[in-house]
Amino acid sequence: SAPYLEALPSHLEEAMPFLEGLRPRVRCQAAFAPTLQTTIARYEGAELVIDDTTAPGVVIEAADGSVMVDNTLTGRLARVEACVAIELLRELVDARP
């Protein structure tokens, strides 16, 4: 969607500080590359890798494999899944008569 496409550069910006100086490779689908190129260009040594097997979003990896950040939609949802489940349970418990 257009809002997700607009958010992708901020998702990349969120992850890049963890890979500074590590020659990060940014993997994404070809459809997302034009949206991300300007952001990637701001990071010295960063490389764009087109990988249409990557889920929607970006996966950023250090060239030496020491750090990997999965900022795909699937990865982001997986990280908040437990918090959402706890909140839903809390709402259900609080709503009991």
Helices and strands as residue ranges (DSSP letters): H 2-15, G 16-19, E 25-28, G 30-32, H 33-41, E 47-50, E 57-61, E 68-72, H 73-94
